[in-house]
Amino acid sequence: MAAMEPLCILIGLDPKKFTKEENQLLEAELFRKICDELKGIMRQEYKQYFEMMKFNKDQEDTMLEETFLQNILNHIISSGKYTAHGIAFYTDMHVDVIDELTSGRNTKPTALCFRKIMEVDREVRTELYQAIGKKIAVELKN
């Protein structure tokens, strides 16, 4: 449950107040909401490309799904805070796995791999994740 506490803190919840099962459901829902917000940001980044290619919403969604982790990794690396080797070390994965994900040769990583990379991204883009957390907290209260 290492990643759960920071996710809860992002939205102002105390994970100790929930049962193990409730925490698992909460973590899954928070993770989904965070990914949805990140995809929305990516959709804006690719807006001109989507318009130029005349993509419909389904085509946009497919592209965002298939390149999601690749985009996350590229953001991490372009920040200068981590290299592919640094990400591999931090996530306890082989650098070849990170290279496959970064190049787009692997678009279907394991859930554990996905989660570890998201933890690195959360460390690199703290302010973005805090803003997403506040937005989610507002949505949950409404």
Secondary structure, DSSP 8 states (H G I E B T S, - for coil): -TTHHHHHHHHT--GGGS-HHHHHHHHHHHHHHHHHHHHHHHHHHTHHHHHHHT--HHHHHHHHHHHHHHHHHHHHHHTTS--HHHHHHHHT--HHHHHHHHHTS-----HHHHHHHHHHHHHHTHHHHHHHHHHHHHHHH-
